[in-house]
Amino acid sequence: MTSRNVTRADLAQAVVEAVGLPRHEAVALSEQVLAEICDTLERGENVKLSGFGNFVVREKAERVGRNPKTGVEVPIEPRRVVTFTPSHKLKDHVNSSRA
C-alpha cells in the first residue's frame, strides 16, 4: 500500500473539478474554509462536520513528566490540544474501501 498525502492544492483542484470555479477562486475558498476551522478551534470552540467528524478542543492540566533518558522529572505546562473523532459514516466509508 502506497501512502499519499492530500495537500491544500489537491483540495483546491478537487473544488475546480467538482464545481467549475476558476482555480484562484477555488484556492481562496478552500483557504477560507480551513481558516474558519482554525479560528473556531483557536477560540476554544468545537467544530462538527456532519458526516465527517468532530474536532474537539481539550484542556490538559499541568503535570509532571519524566525525561526517559535521564529519569529527571520535568513539569509539563498546561495546554490545549485538538482531537478528531471521525463520524460513523466516515469510518464506514474508509472500511468499505478495503473490501
N, CA and C atoms as an extended XYZ file, in Angstrom:
297
Properties=species:S:1:pos:R:3:atomname:S:1:resname:S:1:resid:I:1 pbc="F F F"
N         0.852       -1.180        0.000 N   MET     1
C         0.000        0.000        0.000 CA  MET     1
C         0.890        1.233        0.000 C   MET     1
N         0.690        2.116       -0.953 N   THR     2
C         1.475        3.340       -1.002 CA  THR     2
C         0.732        4.437       -0.271 C   THR     2
N         1.508        5.307        0.342 N   SER     3
C         0.931        6.394        1.122 CA  SER     3
C         1.064        7.685        0.337 C   SER     3
N        -0.019        8.449        0.275 N   ARG     4
C        -0.008        9.723       -0.421 CA  ARG     4
C        -0.742       10.731        0.444 C   ARG     4
N        -0.158       11.895        0.567 N   ASN     5
C        -0.797       12.962        1.324 CA  ASN     5
C        -1.593       13.854        0.391 C   ASN     5
N        -2.752       14.290        0.851 N   VAL     6
C        -3.552       15.252        0.094 CA  VAL     6
C        -3.178       16.639        0.596 C   VAL     6
N        -2.804       17.506       -0.315 N   THR     7
C        -2.357       18.849        0.040 CA  THR     7
C        -3.481       19.857       -0.172 C   THR     7
N        -3.229       21.082        0.250 N   ARG     8
C        -4.195       22.167        0.023 CA  ARG     8
C        -4.433       22.354       -1.477 C   ARG     8
N        -3.385       22.222       -2.253 N   ALA     9
C        -3.519       22.353       -3.709 CA  ALA     9
C        -4.420       21.252       -4.271 C   ALA     9
N        -4.308       20.050       -3.725 N   ASP    10
C        -5.171       18.949       -4.163 CA  ASP    10
C        -6.630       19.243       -3.834 C   ASP    10
N        -6.866       19.791       -2.645 N   LEU    11
C        -8.239       20.150       -2.263 CA  LEU    11
C        -8.798       21.218       -3.200 C   LEU    11
N        -7.995       22.224       -3.492 N   ALA    12
C        -8.436       23.282       -4.403 CA  ALA    12
C        -8.722       22.717       -5.787 C   ALA    12
N        -7.885       21.799       -6.264 N   GLN    13
C        -8.094       21.189       -7.580 CA  GLN    13
C        -9.386       20.377       -7.599 C   GLN    13
N        -9.696       19.714       -6.493 N   ALA    14
C       -10.948       18.955       -6.410 CA  ALA    14
C       -12.149       19.893       -6.505 C   ALA    14
N       -12.053       21.070       -5.901 N   VAL    15
C       -13.134       22.057       -5.992 CA  VAL    15
C       -13.271       22.544       -7.434 C   VAL    15
N       -12.144       22.791       -8.097 N   VAL    16
C       -12.172       23.226       -9.502 CA  VAL    16
C       -12.905       22.195      -10.350 C   VAL    16
N       -12.571       20.923      -10.156 N   GLU    17
C       -13.164       19.864      -10.975 CA  GLU    17
C       -14.630       19.619      -10.634 C   GLU    17
N       -14.990       19.723       -9.350 N   ALA    18
C       -16.364       19.418       -8.942 CA  ALA    18
C       -17.320       20.568       -9.211 C   ALA    18
N       -16.868       21.787       -8.981 N   VAL    19
C       -17.768       22.934       -9.052 CA  VAL    19
C       -17.549       23.755      -10.313 C   VAL    19
N       -16.338       23.738      -10.833 N   GLY    20
C       -16.052       24.501      -12.035 CA  GLY    20
C       -15.628       25.928      -11.763 C   GLY    20
N       -15.249       26.228      -10.531 N   LEU    21
C       -14.758       27.568      -10.221 CA  LEU    21
C       -13.390       27.776      -10.851 C   LEU    21
N       -13.043       29.023      -11.129 N   PRO    22
C       -11.662       29.289      -11.560 CA  PRO    22
C       -10.690       28.871      -10.455 C   PRO    22
N        -9.484       28.498      -10.825 N   ARG    23
C        -8.517       27.967       -9.864 CA  ARG    23
C        -8.255       28.933       -8.720 C   ARG    23
N        -8.081       30.222       -8.988 N   HIS    24
C        -7.763       31.172       -7.912 CA  HIS    24
C        -8.928       31.302       -6.923 C   HIS    24
N       -10.159       31.174       -7.410 N   GLU    25
C       -11.315       31.228       -6.506 CA  GLU    25
C       -11.419       29.940       -5.678 C   GLU    25
N       -11.094       28.817       -6.277 N   ALA    26
C       -11.126       27.541       -5.546 CA  ALA    26
C       -10.066       27.526       -4.452 C   ALA    26
N        -8.900       28.069       -4.739 N   VAL    27
C        -7.840       28.163       -3.737 CA  VAL    27
C        -8.297       29.056       -2.591 C   VAL    27
N        -8.876       30.212       -2.924 N   ALA    28
C        -9.348       31.136       -1.895 CA  ALA    28
C       -10.461       30.509       -1.046 C   ALA    28
N       -11.367       29.793       -1.698 N   LEU    29
C       -12.465       29.142       -0.979 CA  LEU    29
C       -11.945       28.085       -0.012 C   LEU    29
N       -11.060       27.218       -0.475 N   SER    30
C       -10.533       26.170        0.404 CA  SER    30
C        -9.713       26.769        1.541 C   SER    30
N        -8.954       27.821        1.285 N   GLU    31
C        -8.190       28.504        2.336 CA  GLU    31
C        -9.126       29.146        3.359 C   GLU    31
N       -10.213       29.704        2.886 N   GLN    32
C       -11.179       30.349        3.781 CA  GLN    32
C       -11.850       29.317        4.687 C   GLN    32
N       -12.195       28.168        4.158 N   VAL    33
C       -12.815       27.107        4.966 CA  VAL    33
C       -11.835       26.629        6.032 C   VAL    33
N       -10.580       26.365        5.647 N   LEU    34
C        -9.586       25.911        6.607 CA  LEU    34
C        -9.295       26.973        7.663 C   LEU    34
N        -9.254       28.237        7.255 N   ALA    35
C        -9.008       29.329        8.198 CA  ALA    35
C       -10.149       29.450        9.204 C   ALA    35
N       -11.370       29.272        8.757 N   GLU    36
C       -12.516       29.339        9.664 CA  GLU    36
C       -12.472       28.207       10.688 C   GLU    36
N       -12.108       27.012       10.250 N   ILE    37
C       -11.968       25.887       11.179 CA  ILE    37
C       -10.884       26.200       12.207 C   ILE    37
N        -9.737       26.691       11.752 N   CYS    38
C        -8.632       27.022       12.655 CA  CYS    38
C        -9.021       28.114       13.644 C   CYS    38
N        -9.680       29.171       13.164 N   ASP    39
C       -10.094       30.272       14.037 CA  ASP    39
C       -11.087       29.802       15.090 C   ASP    39
N       -12.009       28.949       14.695 N   THR    40
C       -13.001       28.416       15.633 CA  THR    40
C       -12.322       27.595       16.721 C   THR    40
N       -11.383       26.746       16.338 N   LEU    41
C       -10.657       25.935       17.316 CA  LEU    41
C        -9.792       26.809       18.219 C   LEU    41
N        -9.211       27.855       17.665 N   GLU    42
C        -8.380       28.768       18.453 CA  GLU    42
C        -9.199       29.460       19.539 C   GLU    42
N       -10.458       29.744       19.251 N   ARG    43
C       -11.349       30.364       20.243 CA  ARG    43
C       -11.800       29.362       21.307 C   ARG    43
N       -11.442       28.097       21.145 N   GLY    44
C       -11.808       27.070       22.114 CA  GLY    44
C       -13.141       26.416       21.824 C   GLY    44
N       -13.701       26.680       20.658 N   GLU    45
C       -14.973       26.086       20.273 CA  GLU    45
C       -14.723       24.808       19.481 C   GLU    45
N       -15.675       23.906       19.519 N   ASN    46
C       -15.571       22.649       18.778 CA  ASN    46
C       -16.137       22.818       17.377 C   ASN    46
N       -15.662       21.983       16.461 N   VAL    47
C       -16.134       22.007       15.074 CA  VAL    47
C       -16.754       20.651       14.770 C   VAL    47
N       -18.010       20.656       14.346 N   LYS    48
C       -18.703       19.425       13.964 CA  LYS    48
C       -19.052       19.502       12.484 C   LYS    48
N       -18.501       18.580       11.727 N   LEU    49
C       -18.796       18.493       10.301 CA  LEU    49
C       -19.611       17.223       10.098 C   LEU    49
N       -20.897       17.396        9.904 N   SER    50
C       -21.821       16.278        9.806 CA  SER    50
C       -21.375       15.311        8.713 C   SER    50
N       -21.336       14.041        9.047 N   GLY    51
C       -20.928       13.026        8.092 CA  GLY    51
C       -19.424       12.889        7.960 C   GLY    51
N       -18.661       13.754        8.644 N   PHE    52
C       -17.202       13.691        8.569 CA  PHE    52
C       -16.598       13.418        9.938 C   PHE    52
N       -16.903       14.289       10.912 N   GLY    53
C       -16.384       14.067       12.253 CA  GLY    53
C       -16.382       15.327       13.086 C   GLY    53
N       -15.820       15.199       14.292 N   ASN    54
C       -15.780       16.311       15.239 CA  ASN    54
C       -14.341       16.636       15.615 C   ASN    54
N       -14.025       17.927       15.609 N   PHE    55
C       -12.771       18.423       16.142 CA  PHE    55
C       -13.104       19.018       17.502 C   PHE    55
N       -12.461       18.526       18.549 N   VAL    56
C       -12.771       18.959       19.905 CA  VAL    56
C       -11.503       19.516       20.544 C   VAL    56
N       -11.641       20.700       21.177 N   VAL    57
C       -10.528       21.303       21.903 CA  VAL    57
C       -10.603       20.824       23.343 C   VAL    57
N        -9.508       20.246       23.845 N   ARG    58
C        -9.456       19.762       25.224 CA  ARG    58
C        -8.381       20.535       25.977 C   ARG    58
N        -8.668       20.818       27.236 N   GLU    59
C        -7.698       21.465       28.115 CA  GLU    59
C        -6.929       20.374       28.854 C   GLU    59
N        -5.624       20.445       28.804 N   LYS    60
C        -4.804       19.499       29.554 CA  LYS    60
C        -4.149       20.250       30.701 C   LYS    60
N        -4.247       19.691       31.882 N   ALA    61
C        -3.696       20.331       33.068 CA  ALA    61
C        -2.174       20.156       33.110 C   ALA    61
N        -1.548       20.961       33.958 N   GLU    62
C        -0.117       20.801       34.168 CA  GLU    62
C         0.128       19.452       34.837 C   GLU    62
N         1.227       18.810       34.461 N   ARG    63
C         1.550       17.529       35.059 CA  ARG    63
C         3.059       17.359       35.089 C   ARG    63
N         3.487       16.359       35.773 N   VAL    64
C         4.910       16.079       35.868 CA  VAL    64
C         5.239       14.951       34.906 C   VAL    64
N         6.230       15.208       34.063 N   GLY    65
C         6.702       14.189       33.141 CA  GLY    65
C         8.097       13.751       33.546 C   GLY    65
N         8.616       12.810       32.826 N   ARG    66
C         9.949       12.304       33.153 CA  ARG    66
C        10.763       12.185       31.876 C   ARG    66
N        11.990       12.685       31.915 N   ASN    67
C        12.904       12.531       30.802 CA  ASN    67
C        13.273       11.055       30.717 C   ASN    67
N        12.945       10.371       29.616 N   PRO    68
C        13.189        8.934       29.558 CA  PRO    68
C        14.672        8.564       29.572 C   PRO    68
N        15.518        9.474       29.147 N   LYS    69
C        16.952        9.169       29.097 CA  LYS    69
C        17.606        9.314       30.468 C   LYS    69
N        17.269       10.403       31.179 N   THR    70
C        17.930       10.681       32.456 CA  THR    70
C        17.084       10.326       33.665 C   THR    70
N        15.756       10.224       33.474 N   GLY    71
C        14.871        9.947       34.593 CA  GLY    71
C        14.519       11.172       35.416 C   GLY    71
N        14.987       12.353       35.003 N   VAL    72
C        14.721       13.588       35.730 CA  VAL    72
C        13.277       14.017       35.495 C   VAL    72
N        12.599       14.388       36.576 N   GLU    73
C        11.219       14.874       36.454 CA  GLU    73
C        11.218       16.302       35.932 C   GLU    73
N        10.312       16.569       34.990 N   VAL    74
C        10.171       17.916       34.433 CA  VAL    74
C         8.693       18.269       34.390 C   VAL    74
N         8.363       19.539       34.686 N   PRO    75
C         6.953       19.928       34.608 CA  PRO    75
C         6.531       20.104       33.150 C   PRO    75
N         5.342       19.637       32.834 N   ILE    76
C         4.764       19.833       31.507 CA  ILE    76
C         3.671       20.884       31.658 C   ILE    76
N         3.808       21.973       30.912 N   GLU    77
C         2.905       23.112       31.019 CA  GLU    77
C         1.474       22.738       30.632 C   GLU    77
N         0.488       23.419       31.208 N   PRO    78
C        -0.894       23.193       30.754 CA  PRO    78
C        -1.029       23.668       29.311 C   PRO    78
N        -1.871       22.991       28.570 N   ARG    79
C        -2.028       23.357       27.153 CA  ARG    79
C        -3.380       22.873       26.645 C   ARG    79
N        -3.698       23.347       25.457 N   ARG    80
C        -4.910       22.887       24.783 CA  ARG    80
C        -4.490       21.984       23.636 C   ARG    80
N        -5.254       20.929       23.421 N   VAL    81
C        -4.989       20.013       22.313 CA  VAL    81
C        -6.272       19.831       21.514 C   VAL    81
N        -6.109       19.516       20.245 N   VAL    82
C        -7.249       19.253       19.371 CA  VAL    82
C        -7.299       17.757       19.099 C   VAL    82
N        -8.465       17.174       19.303 N   THR    83
C        -8.661       15.767       18.968 CA  THR    83
C        -9.701       15.683       17.853 C   THR    83
N        -9.586       14.646       17.060 N   PHE    84
C       -10.539       14.424       15.977 CA  PHE    84
C       -11.200       13.082       16.187 C   PHE    84
N       -12.510       13.060       16.130 N   THR    85
C       -13.272       11.823       16.213 CA  THR    85
C       -14.058       11.673       14.916 C   THR    85
N       -13.736       10.679       14.121 N   PRO    86
C       -14.452       10.507       12.857 CA  PRO    86
C       -15.890       10.054       13.083 C   PRO    86
N       -16.770       10.446       12.163 N   SER    87
C       -18.167       10.013       12.247 CA  SER    87
C       -18.271        8.555       11.813 C   SER    87
N       -19.401        7.962       12.125 N   HIS    88
C       -19.631        6.572       11.706 CA  HIS    88
C       -19.659        6.469       10.186 C   HIS    88
N       -20.182        7.495        9.522 N   LYS    89
C       -20.219        7.477        8.053 CA  LYS    89
C       -18.805        7.439        7.484 C   LYS    89
N       -17.914        8.243        8.062 N   LEU    90
C       -16.530        8.263        7.586 CA  LEU    90
C       -15.849        6.929        7.862 C   LEU    90
N       -16.057        6.381        9.052 N   LYS    91
C       -15.473        5.078        9.380 CA  LYS    91
C       -15.963        4.007        8.408 C   LYS    91
N       -17.265        3.992        8.149 N   ASP    92
C       -17.826        3.003        7.226 CA  ASP    92
C       -17.262        3.179        5.825 C   ASP    92
N       -17.128        4.426        5.389 N   HIS    93
C       -16.594        4.710        4.050 CA  HIS    93
C       -15.152        4.227        3.932 C   HIS    93
N       -14.349        4.500        4.938 N   VAL    94
C       -12.941        4.082        4.911 CA  VAL    94
C       -12.832        2.567        4.934 C   VAL    94
N       -13.634        1.936        5.769 N   ASN    95
C       -13.569        0.480        5.872 CA  ASN    95
C       -14.168       -0.235        4.678 C   ASN    95
N       -15.139        0.375        3.999 N   SER    96
C       -15.729       -0.273        2.833 CA  SER    96
C       -14.771       -0.280        1.655 C   SER    96
N       -13.831        0.650        1.607 N   SER    97
C       -12.874        0.693        0.503 CA  SER    97
C       -11.820       -0.412        0.613 C   SER    97
N       -11.712       -1.039        1.781 N   ARG    98
C       -10.746       -2.116        1.977 CA  ARG    98
C       -11.263       -3.437        1.411 C   ARG    98
N       -12.558       -3.547        1.201 N   ALA    99
C       -13.139       -4.818        0.757 CA  ALA    99
C       -12.878       -5.087       -0.713 C   ALA    99
